[in-house]
Amino acid sequence: MKVYAINGSARKNGNTATLLQKALDGVKASTKNEEVEIEMINLYDLNFTGCKSCFACKMLEGKSYGKCIVKDDIQELLEKLSQADALIFGSPTYFGNISGQLQSFLERFLFPFEQYNKELTSLAPKKMPTAFIHTMNVPEAYVDAMGYKAAFAPTHMGIEHLISKPEVMYSYDTYQFSDYSKYESSYFSEEAKAAHRDTQFPLDCQKTYEPTMSCKSFRSFHLDSQKSLHQ
């Protein structure tokens, strides 16, 4: 069983990466009687672009039908992830949406699976459980007022249509800087941010670790999928 977390943040030890690692650790802990491989993919370590609209993935009887033909750092990664047993995506929130790096990755990963027939059938080689972790430095009330979740919805719907409905978790009002005094950040209260970091963020970490986000649901989905394949 192979489970991958795709980190759409440039920070390898930031809020998003921390929650993704907790989710991976939770998967590992919940499936301790099975051989489980977990891996973090840091997208900012890789050199790639978004979809180039070459449509090679849509060419009938072509060698690349259903697959991205662009050769760069993620070509082999795309194939590896298409055979995963579970995927956990994570991103900070930039201008009310996911990071550009993760958006570019999802274009390359998901678009080849969408078949241009009348039913828009998925060409994904296998179904697998998915999850999506969103982090943001604004409080939940601001997120609701600004419609962030509506902006995230097309991404979630695309993943659901082509792979499976993602389990979604939001981490609000995150702590951004190691030292707020070094940055112009008067819009925020450092004291309030620190209090939230010390009280709420550990709860967010626990939530991603526990079965609600990452563990038993992934395992049961995997087993049910295997059963259906052999029926």
PyRosetta script that sets phi, psi and omega in degrees:
from pyrosetta import init, pose_from_sequence

init()
pose = pose_from_sequence("MKVYAINGSARKNGNTATLLQKALDGVKASTKNEEVEIEMINLYDLNFTGCKSCFACKMLEGKSYGKCIVKDDIQELLEKLSQADALIFGSPTYFGNISGQLQSFLERFLFPFEQYNKELTSLAPKKMPTAFIHTMNVPEAYVDAMGYKAAFAPTHMGIEHLISKPEVMYSYDTYQFSDYSKYESSYFSEEAKAAHRDTQFPLDCQKTYEPTMSCKSFRSFHLDSQKSLHQ")
pose.set_psi(1, 126.2)
pose.set_omega(1, -177.2)
pose.set_phi(2, -121.1)
pose.set_psi(2, 124.8)
pose.set_omega(2, -178.1)
pose.set_phi(3, -124.0)
pose.set_psi(3, 129.9)
pose.set_omega(3, -177.6)
pose.set_phi(4, -120.8)
pose.set_psi(4, 142.7)
pose.set_omega(4, 171.6)
pose.set_phi(5, -111.1)
pose.set_psi(5, 130.3)
pose.set_omega(5, -178.6)
pose.set_phi(6, -107.9)
pose.set_psi(6, 110.2)
pose.set_omega(6, -175.8)
pose.set_phi(7, -90.4)
pose.set_psi(7, 112.9)
pose.set_omega(7, 179.2)
pose.set_phi(8, -91.9)
pose.set_psi(8, 18.0)
pose.set_omega(8, 177.4)
pose.set_phi(9, -110.1)
pose.set_psi(9, 147.9)
pose.set_omega(9, 176.4)
pose.set_phi(10, -72.3)
pose.set_psi(10, -19.3)
pose.set_omega(10, -178.2)
pose.set_phi(11, -88.1)
pose.set_psi(11, 124.0)
pose.set_omega(11, -179.3)
pose.set_phi(12, -84.3)
pose.set_psi(12, -13.3)
pose.set_omega(12, -180.0)
pose.set_phi(13, -127.3)
pose.set_psi(13, 19.7)
pose.set_omega(13, -178.3)
pose.set_phi(14, -84.7)
pose.set_psi(14, -167.5)
pose.set_omega(14, -176.8)
pose.set_phi(15, -61.8)
pose.set_psi(15, -46.7)
pose.set_omega(15, -178.1)
pose.set_phi(16, -63.1)
pose.set_psi(16, -48.4)
pose.set_omega(16, -179.1)
pose.set_phi(17, -62.5)
pose.set_psi(17, -38.4)
pose.set_omega(17, 179.3)
pose.set_phi(18, -62.4)
pose.set_psi(18, -45.4)
pose.set_omega(18, 180.0)
pose.set_phi(19, -67.7)
pose.set_psi(19, -39.1)
pose.set_omega(19, 177.5)
pose.set_phi(20, -62.4)
pose.set_psi(20, -41.9)
pose.set_omega(20, 179.9)
pose.set_phi(21, -66.4)
pose.set_psi(21, -37.3)
pose.set_omega(21, 175.6)
pose.set_phi(22, -61.0)
pose.set_psi(22, -40.2)
pose.set_omega(22, 178.4)
pose.set_phi(23, -63.6)
pose.set_psi(23, -44.0)
pose.set_omega(23, 177.5)
pose.set_phi(24, -62.0)
pose.set_psi(24, -43.1)
pose.set_omega(24, 179.1)
pose.set_phi(25, -62.3)
pose.set_psi(25, -36.7)
pose.set_omega(25, 178.8)
pose.set_phi(26, -65.8)
pose.set_psi(26, -40.7)
pose.set_omega(26, 176.4)
pose.set_phi(27, -60.8)
pose.set_psi(27, -47.1)
pose.set_omega(27, -178.9)
pose.set_phi(28, -60.2)
pose.set_psi(28, -44.2)
pose.set_omega(28, -177.7)
pose.set_phi(29, -67.8)
pose.set_psi(29, -35.9)
pose.set_omega(29, -175.5)
pose.set_phi(30, -78.7)
pose.set_psi(30, -15.0)
pose.set_omega(30, -177.8)
pose.set_phi(31, -120.7)
pose.set_psi(31, 39.5)
pose.set_omega(31, -172.8)
pose.set_phi(32, -65.2)
pose.set_psi(32, -17.3)
pose.set_omega(32, 178.9)
pose.set_phi(33, -90.5)
pose.set_psi(33, 0.4)
pose.set_omega(33, 178.6)
pose.set_phi(34, -118.9)
pose.set_psi(34, 161.0)
pose.set_omega(34, 173.7)
pose.set_phi(35, -81.5)
pose.set_psi(35, 112.7)
pose.set_omega(35, -176.9)
pose.set_phi(36, -124.1)
pose.set_psi(36, 127.8)
pose.set_omega(36, 175.1)
pose.set_phi(37, -105.7)
pose.set_psi(37, 129.2)
pose.set_omega(37, 177.2)
pose.set_phi(38, -121.1)
pose.set_psi(38, 147.0)
pose.set_omega(38, -178.2)
pose.set_phi(39, -153.3)
pose.set_psi(39, 138.9)
pose.set_omega(39, 174.4)
pose.set_phi(40, -97.7)
pose.set_psi(40, 129.2)
pose.set_omega(40, 175.7)
pose.set_phi(41, -107.0)
pose.set_psi(41, 114.6)
pose.set_omega(41, 178.7)
pose.set_phi(42, -95.5)
pose.set_psi(42, 104.7)
pose.set_omega(42, -172.6)
pose.set_phi(43, -63.6)
pose.set_psi(43, -28.7)
pose.set_omega(43, -177.9)
pose.set_phi(44, -74.5)
pose.set_psi(44, -5.9)
pose.set_omega(44, 173.3)
pose.set_phi(45, -84.0)
pose.set_psi(45, -10.4)
pose.set_omega(45, -170.6)
pose.set_phi(46, -110.4)
pose.set_psi(46, 146.1)
pose.set_omega(46, 179.7)
pose.set_phi(47, -100.6)
pose.set_psi(47, 107.7)
pose.set_omega(47, -178.7)
pose.set_phi(48, -157.9)
pose.set_psi(48, 168.4)
pose.set_omega(48, 176.9)
pose.set_phi(49, -122.3)
pose.set_psi(49, 174.9)
pose.set_omega(49, 172.6)
pose.set_phi(50, -76.7)
pose.set_psi(50, -172.5)
pose.set_omega(50, -179.9)
pose.set_phi(51, -59.0)
pose.set_psi(51, 137.6)
pose.set_omega(51, -179.5)
pose.set_phi(52, -102.1)
pose.set_psi(52, 7.7)
pose.set_omega(52, 177.8)
pose.set_phi(53, 55.8)
pose.set_psi(53, 37.6)
pose.set_omega(53, 176.3)
pose.set_phi(54, -80.8)
pose.set_psi(54, -20.7)
pose.set_omega(54, 178.5)
pose.set_phi(55, 61.1)
pose.set_psi(55, 20.4)
pose.set_omega(55, 174.4)
pose.set_phi(56, -63.2)
pose.set_psi(56, -28.5)
pose.set_omega(56, 179.9)
pose.set_phi(57, -72.1)
pose.set_psi(57, -10.2)
pose.set_omega(57, -178.8)
pose.set_phi(58, -108.5)
pose.set_psi(58, 0.3)
pose.set_omega(58, -174.0)
pose.set_phi(59, -78.1)
pose.set_psi(59, 116.1)
pose.set_omega(59, -178.8)
pose.set_phi(60, -58.7)
pose.set_psi(60, 136.8)
pose.set_omega(60, 179.7)
pose.set_phi(61, 61.6)
pose.set_psi(61, 12.6)
pose.set_omega(61, 176.1)
pose.set_phi(62, -82.4)
pose.set_psi(62, 154.6)
pose.set_omega(62, -179.2)
pose.set_phi(63, -65.0)
pose.set_psi(63, -23.2)
pose.set_omega(63, -176.3)
pose.set_phi(64, -104.3)
pose.set_psi(64, 15.2)
pose.set_omega(64, -179.4)
pose.set_phi(65, -58.8)
pose.set_psi(65, 124.0)
pose.set_omega(65, -179.1)
pose.set_phi(66, 82.1)
pose.set_psi(66, 5.0)
pose.set_omega(66, -178.8)
pose.set_phi(67, -136.0)
pose.set_psi(67, 151.5)
pose.set_omega(67, 177.7)
pose.set_phi(68, -80.9)
pose.set_psi(68, 130.9)
pose.set_omega(68, -175.2)
pose.set_phi(69, -92.8)
pose.set_psi(69, -13.3)
pose.set_omega(69, -175.3)
pose.set_phi(70, -65.5)
pose.set_psi(70, 128.6)
pose.set_omega(70, -178.3)
pose.set_phi(71, -96.9)
pose.set_psi(71, 109.6)
pose.set_omega(71, 174.6)
pose.set_phi(72, -157.3)
pose.set_psi(72, -159.6)
pose.set_omega(72, -172.5)
pose.set_phi(73, -66.6)
pose.set_psi(73, -18.7)
pose.set_omega(73, -176.2)
pose.set_phi(74, -106.8)
pose.set_psi(74, 2.6)
pose.set_omega(74, -177.1)
pose.set_phi(75, -58.0)
pose.set_psi(75, -50.0)
pose.set_omega(75, 179.3)
pose.set_phi(76, -71.0)
pose.set_psi(76, -32.8)
pose.set_omega(76, 178.9)
pose.set_phi(77, -62.8)
pose.set_psi(77, -39.9)
pose.set_omega(77, 179.6)
pose.set_phi(78, -58.7)
pose.set_psi(78, -42.4)
pose.set_omega(78, 179.1)
pose.set_phi(79, -66.4)
pose.set_psi(79, -42.3)
pose.set_omega(79, 180.0)
pose.set_phi(80, -62.1)
pose.set_psi(80, -43.8)
pose.set_omega(80, -178.2)
pose.set_phi(81, -70.5)
pose.set_psi(81, -28.6)
pose.set_omega(81, 178.8)
pose.set_phi(82, -66.9)
pose.set_psi(82, -17.1)
pose.set_omega(82, 179.8)
pose.set_phi(83, -106.4)
pose.set_psi(83, 11.1)
pose.set_omega(83, -178.0)
pose.set_phi(84, -69.6)
pose.set_psi(84, 167.3)
pose.set_omega(84, 175.4)
pose.set_phi(85, -99.5)
pose.set_psi(85, -15.6)
pose.set_omega(85, 174.2)
pose.set_phi(86, -167.0)
pose.set_psi(86, 147.9)
pose.set_omega(86, 178.7)
pose.set_phi(87, -130.9)
pose.set_psi(87, 136.7)
pose.set_omega(87, 177.0)
pose.set_phi(88, -123.8)
pose.set_psi(88, 115.5)
pose.set_omega(88, 179.5)
pose.set_phi(89, -96.9)
pose.set_psi(89, 146.8)
pose.set_omega(89, 177.4)
pose.set_phi(90, -145.5)
pose.set_psi(90, 142.8)
pose.set_omega(90, -179.4)
pose.set_phi(91, -153.9)
pose.set_psi(91, 143.4)
pose.set_omega(91, 164.9)
pose.set_phi(92, -72.6)
pose.set_psi(92, 170.1)
pose.set_omega(92, -178.8)
pose.set_phi(93, -106.1)
pose.set_psi(93, 119.9)
pose.set_omega(93, 178.6)
pose.set_phi(94, -118.1)
pose.set_psi(94, 120.4)
pose.set_omega(94, -179.2)
pose.set_phi(95, 50.9)
pose.set_psi(95, 42.2)
pose.set_omega(95, 174.0)
pose.set_phi(96, 77.9)
pose.set_psi(96, 16.1)
pose.set_omega(96, 178.9)
pose.set_phi(97, -151.2)
pose.set_psi(97, -177.5)
pose.set_omega(97, -179.2)
pose.set_phi(98, -71.0)
pose.set_psi(98, 166.0)
pose.set_omega(98, -178.9)
pose.set_phi(99, -65.1)
pose.set_psi(99, 151.6)
pose.set_omega(99, 178.5)
pose.set_phi(100, -60.8)
pose.set_psi(100, -34.2)
pose.set_omega(100, -179.2)
pose.set_phi(101, -64.6)
pose.set_psi(101, -43.6)
pose.set_omega(101, 178.8)
pose.set_phi(102, -71.0)
pose.set_psi(102, -36.8)
pose.set_omega(102, 177.2)
pose.set_phi(103, -59.3)
pose.set_psi(103, -45.5)
pose.set_omega(103, 178.9)
pose.set_phi(104, -62.2)
pose.set_psi(104, -40.5)
pose.set_omega(104, 178.7)
pose.set_phi(105, -63.3)
pose.set_psi(105, -44.9)
pose.set_omega(105, -178.7)
pose.set_phi(106, -65.2)
pose.set_psi(106, -33.6)
pose.set_omega(106, 174.7)
pose.set_phi(107, -58.2)
pose.set_psi(107, -46.0)
pose.set_omega(107, -177.5)
pose.set_phi(108, -72.6)
pose.set_psi(108, -34.7)
pose.set_omega(108, -176.2)
pose.set_phi(109, -79.5)
pose.set_psi(109, -43.5)
pose.set_omega(109, -171.6)
pose.set_phi(110, -90.7)
pose.set_psi(110, -39.4)
pose.set_omega(110, -172.5)
pose.set_phi(111, -57.5)
pose.set_psi(111, -40.0)
pose.set_omega(111, 178.4)
pose.set_phi(112, -61.5)
pose.set_psi(112, -22.9)
pose.set_omega(112, -179.4)
pose.set_phi(113, -77.4)
pose.set_psi(113, -20.0)
pose.set_omega(113, -176.3)
pose.set_phi(114, -82.5)
pose.set_psi(114, 109.9)
pose.set_omega(114, -179.8)
pose.set_phi(115, -83.0)
pose.set_psi(115, 133.8)
pose.set_omega(115, -176.6)
pose.set_phi(116, -85.9)
pose.set_psi(116, 46.4)
pose.set_omega(116, 171.2)
pose.set_phi(117, -95.9)
pose.set_psi(117, -179.4)
pose.set_omega(117, -175.3)
pose.set_phi(118, -64.1)
pose.set_psi(118, -28.4)
pose.set_omega(118, -177.8)
pose.set_phi(119, -92.5)
pose.set_psi(119, -3.9)
pose.set_omega(119, -175.4)
pose.set_phi(120, 50.8)
pose.set_psi(120, 48.0)
pose.set_omega(120, -177.2)
pose.set_phi(121, -62.7)
pose.set_psi(121, 143.9)
pose.set_omega(121, 177.6)
pose.set_phi(122, -81.1)
pose.set_psi(122, 136.7)
pose.set_omega(122, 175.6)
pose.set_phi(123, -100.8)
pose.set_psi(123, 8.8)
pose.set_omega(123, 178.7)
pose.set_phi(124, -55.7)
pose.set_psi(124, 131.6)
pose.set_omega(124, -175.9)
pose.set_phi(125, -65.5)
pose.set_psi(125, -20.5)
pose.set_omega(125, 177.3)
pose.set_phi(126, -157.1)
pose.set_psi(126, 153.1)
pose.set_omega(126, 172.2)
pose.set_phi(127, -87.2)
pose.set_psi(127, 149.7)
pose.set_omega(127, 179.8)
pose.set_phi(128, -156.8)
pose.set_psi(128, 152.9)
pose.set_omega(128, 176.0)
pose.set_phi(129, -68.6)
pose.set_psi(129, 146.6)
pose.set_omega(129, 179.7)
pose.set_phi(130, -133.8)
pose.set_psi(130, 158.3)
pose.set_omega(130, 175.0)
pose.set_phi(131, -144.4)
pose.set_psi(131, 158.0)
pose.set_omega(131, -179.9)
pose.set_phi(132, -138.7)
pose.set_psi(132, 125.3)
pose.set_omega(132, 178.6)
pose.set_phi(133, -110.1)
pose.set_psi(133, 122.3)
pose.set_omega(133, 177.5)
pose.set_phi(134, -110.1)
pose.set_psi(134, 128.7)
pose.set_omega(134, 173.3)
pose.set_phi(135, -114.6)
pose.set_psi(135, 150.4)
pose.set_omega(135, -178.1)
pose.set_phi(136, -159.5)
pose.set_psi(136, 151.1)
pose.set_omega(136, -175.4)
pose.set_phi(137, -93.5)
pose.set_psi(137, 11.1)
pose.set_omega(137, 179.8)
pose.set_phi(138, -111.9)
pose.set_psi(138, 155.2)
pose.set_omega(138, -179.3)
pose.set_phi(139, -72.7)
pose.set_psi(139, 164.6)
pose.set_omega(139, -176.0)
pose.set_phi(140, -60.3)
pose.set_psi(140, -37.5)
pose.set_omega(140, -178.9)
pose.set_phi(141, -61.4)
pose.set_psi(141, -38.3)
pose.set_omega(141, 178.4)
pose.set_phi(142, -67.8)
pose.set_psi(142, -41.0)
pose.set_omega(142, 178.7)
pose.set_phi(143, -58.9)
pose.set_psi(143, -44.8)
pose.set_omega(143, -179.8)
pose.set_phi(144, -66.8)
pose.set_psi(144, -41.8)
pose.set_omega(144, -177.7)
pose.set_phi(145, -67.5)
pose.set_psi(145, -33.7)
pose.set_omega(145, -176.4)
pose.set_phi(146, -92.0)
pose.set_psi(146, -4.0)
pose.set_omega(146, 176.1)
pose.set_phi(147, 73.8)
pose.set_psi(147, 31.2)
pose.set_omega(147, -179.7)
pose.set_phi(148, -59.0)
pose.set_psi(148, -43.2)
pose.set_omega(148, -175.3)
pose.set_phi(149, -64.8)
pose.set_psi(149, -32.2)
pose.set_omega(149, 175.1)
pose.set_phi(150, -66.6)
pose.set_psi(150, -34.4)
pose.set_omega(150, 178.1)
pose.set_phi(151, -69.8)
pose.set_psi(151, -34.0)
pose.set_omega(151, 178.8)
pose.set_phi(152, -74.5)
pose.set_psi(152, -24.5)
pose.set_omega(152, -170.3)
pose.set_phi(153, -55.5)
pose.set_psi(153, -44.0)
pose.set_omega(153, -179.9)
pose.set_phi(154, -59.5)
pose.set_psi(154, -35.4)
pose.set_omega(154, 177.3)
pose.set_phi(155, -65.3)
pose.set_psi(155, -46.6)
pose.set_omega(155, 178.7)
pose.set_phi(156, -61.7)
pose.set_psi(156, -41.2)
pose.set_omega(156, -178.7)
pose.set_phi(157, -66.7)
pose.set_psi(157, -37.6)
pose.set_omega(157, 177.8)
pose.set_phi(158, -63.7)
pose.set_psi(158, -43.1)
pose.set_omega(158, 177.8)
pose.set_phi(159, -64.0)
pose.set_psi(159, -42.4)
pose.set_omega(159, 179.7)
pose.set_phi(160, -62.5)
pose.set_psi(160, -44.4)
pose.set_omega(160, -177.6)
pose.set_phi(161, -64.6)
pose.set_psi(161, -39.1)
pose.set_omega(161, -171.7)
pose.set_phi(162, -97.4)
pose.set_psi(162, -23.9)
pose.set_omega(162, -179.1)
pose.set_phi(163, -129.2)
pose.set_psi(163, -72.4)
pose.set_omega(163, 176.4)
pose.set_phi(164, -168.0)
pose.set_psi(164, 161.8)
pose.set_omega(164, -179.6)
pose.set_phi(165, -67.9)
pose.set_psi(165, 121.3)
pose.set_omega(165, -178.0)
pose.set_phi(166, -76.9)
pose.set_psi(166, 142.8)
pose.set_omega(166, 169.0)
pose.set_phi(167, -80.3)
pose.set_psi(167, 128.6)
pose.set_omega(167, -170.3)
pose.set_phi(168, -113.4)
pose.set_psi(168, 138.1)
pose.set_omega(168, 177.7)
pose.set_phi(169, -134.2)
pose.set_psi(169, 138.1)
pose.set_omega(169, -179.9)
pose.set_phi(170, -116.4)
pose.set_psi(170, 135.6)
pose.set_omega(170, 173.7)
pose.set_phi(171, -118.4)
pose.set_psi(171, 113.8)
pose.set_omega(171, -171.8)
pose.set_phi(172, -98.9)
pose.set_psi(172, 161.1)
pose.set_omega(172, 167.4)
pose.set_phi(173, 54.0)
pose.set_psi(173, 43.8)
pose.set_omega(173, -175.4)
pose.set_phi(174, -73.1)
pose.set_psi(174, 157.6)
pose.set_omega(174, 179.6)
pose.set_phi(175, -84.7)
pose.set_psi(175, 124.6)
pose.set_omega(175, -171.2)
pose.set_phi(176, -97.4)
pose.set_psi(176, -44.9)
pose.set_omega(176, -170.5)
pose.set_phi(177, -109.6)
pose.set_psi(177, 149.6)
pose.set_omega(177, 174.8)
pose.set_phi(178, -73.2)
pose.set_psi(178, -27.3)
pose.set_omega(178, 178.8)
pose.set_phi(179, -144.5)
pose.set_psi(179, 101.5)
pose.set_omega(179, -175.4)
pose.set_phi(180, -64.8)
pose.set_psi(180, -22.7)
pose.set_omega(180, -178.1)
pose.set_phi(181, -68.0)
pose.set_psi(181, -17.7)
pose.set_omega(181, -178.0)
pose.set_phi(182, -86.8)
pose.set_psi(182, -4.8)
pose.set_omega(182, -174.1)
pose.set_phi(183, -130.6)
pose.set_psi(183, 152.9)
pose.set_omega(183, 170.3)
pose.set_phi(184, -73.5)
pose.set_psi(184, 108.3)
pose.set_omega(184, -176.7)
pose.set_phi(185, -147.3)
pose.set_psi(185, 32.5)
pose.set_omega(185, -176.3)
pose.set_phi(186, -66.1)
pose.set_psi(186, -14.5)
pose.set_omega(186, 176.5)
pose.set_phi(187, -64.9)
pose.set_psi(187, -28.1)
pose.set_omega(187, -176.0)
pose.set_phi(188, -107.3)
pose.set_psi(188, 156.2)
pose.set_omega(188, 172.1)
pose.set_phi(189, -98.0)
pose.set_psi(189, 114.4)
pose.set_omega(189, 179.8)
pose.set_phi(190, -61.6)
pose.set_psi(190, -38.0)
pose.set_omega(190, -179.4)
pose.set_phi(191, -63.2)
pose.set_psi(191, -43.4)
pose.set_omega(191, 178.7)
pose.set_phi(192, -66.6)
pose.set_psi(192, -39.0)
pose.set_omega(192, 177.6)
pose.set_phi(193, -62.3)
pose.set_psi(193, -44.5)
pose.set_omega(193, -179.1)
pose.set_phi(194, -64.2)
pose.set_psi(194, -40.3)
pose.set_omega(194, 179.1)
pose.set_phi(195, -63.6)
pose.set_psi(195, -42.0)
pose.set_omega(195, 178.8)
pose.set_phi(196, -65.3)
pose.set_psi(196, -41.2)
pose.set_omega(196, 177.8)
pose.set_phi(197, -60.3)
pose.set_psi(197, -39.3)
pose.set_omega(197, -175.5)
pose.set_phi(198, -79.6)
pose.set_psi(198, -23.9)
pose.set_omega(198, -176.8)
pose.set_phi(199, -106.7)
pose.set_psi(199, -48.1)
pose.set_omega(199, -173.5)
pose.set_phi(200, -88.0)
pose.set_psi(200, -40.4)
pose.set_omega(200, -174.7)
pose.set_phi(201, -61.5)
pose.set_psi(201, -38.1)
pose.set_omega(201, 174.1)
pose.set_phi(202, -59.3)
pose.set_psi(202, -34.2)
pose.set_omega(202, 176.9)
pose.set_phi(203, -67.9)
pose.set_psi(203, -38.1)
pose.set_omega(203, 176.0)
pose.set_phi(204, -62.5)
pose.set_psi(204, -41.4)
pose.set_omega(204, 178.1)
pose.set_phi(205, -61.9)
pose.set_psi(205, -42.3)
pose.set_omega(205, 179.6)
pose.set_phi(206, -65.7)
pose.set_psi(206, -37.5)
pose.set_omega(206, -179.7)
pose.set_phi(207, -63.4)
pose.set_psi(207, -41.3)
pose.set_omega(207, 179.3)
pose.set_phi(208, -71.6)
pose.set_psi(208, -27.2)
pose.set_omega(208, -179.6)
pose.set_phi(209, -75.8)
pose.set_psi(209, -35.7)
pose.set_omega(209, -173.9)
pose.set_phi(210, -77.7)
pose.set_psi(210, 167.9)
pose.set_omega(210, -175.3)
pose.set_phi(211, -55.2)
pose.set_psi(211, -27.1)
pose.set_omega(211, -178.5)
pose.set_phi(212, -52.7)
pose.set_psi(212, -40.2)
pose.set_omega(212, -177.5)
pose.set_phi(213, -99.6)
pose.set_psi(213, -40.1)
pose.set_omega(213, -159.3)
pose.set_phi(214, -132.9)
pose.set_psi(214, -17.9)
pose.set_omega(214, -162.1)
pose.set_phi(215, -105.8)
pose.set_psi(215, -83.9)
pose.set_omega(215, -172.9)
pose.set_phi(216, -64.3)
pose.set_psi(216, -34.7)
pose.set_omega(216, -179.8)
pose.set_phi(217, -64.0)
pose.set_psi(217, -38.8)
pose.set_omega(217, 177.6)
pose.set_phi(218, -66.3)
pose.set_psi(218, -43.4)
pose.set_omega(218, -177.5)
pose.set_phi(219, -65.4)
pose.set_psi(219, -44.8)
pose.set_omega(219, -179.1)
pose.set_phi(220, -67.0)
pose.set_psi(220, -38.0)
pose.set_omega(220, 177.9)
pose.set_phi(221, -61.1)
pose.set_psi(221, -45.3)
pose.set_omega(221, -178.9)
pose.set_phi(222, -61.2)
pose.set_psi(222, -45.3)
pose.set_omega(222, -178.8)
pose.set_phi(223, -66.4)
pose.set_psi(223, -41.1)
pose.set_omega(223, 178.3)
pose.set_phi(224, -63.4)
pose.set_psi(224, -39.1)
pose.set_omega(224, 179.3)
pose.set_phi(225, -64.7)
pose.set_psi(225, -41.5)
pose.set_omega(225, 179.9)
pose.set_phi(226, -64.4)
pose.set_psi(226, -39.3)
pose.set_omega(226, 179.1)
pose.set_phi(227, -62.3)
pose.set_psi(227, -44.5)
pose.set_omega(227, -176.8)
pose.set_phi(228, -65.8)
pose.set_psi(228, -31.1)
pose.set_omega(228, 179.4)
pose.set_phi(229, -68.3)
pose.set_psi(229, -26.9)
pose.set_omega(229, -175.9)
pose.set_phi(230, -102.6)
pose.set_psi(230, 2.9)
pose.set_omega(230, 178.9)
pose.set_phi(231, -82.0)
pose.dump_pdb("model.pdb")
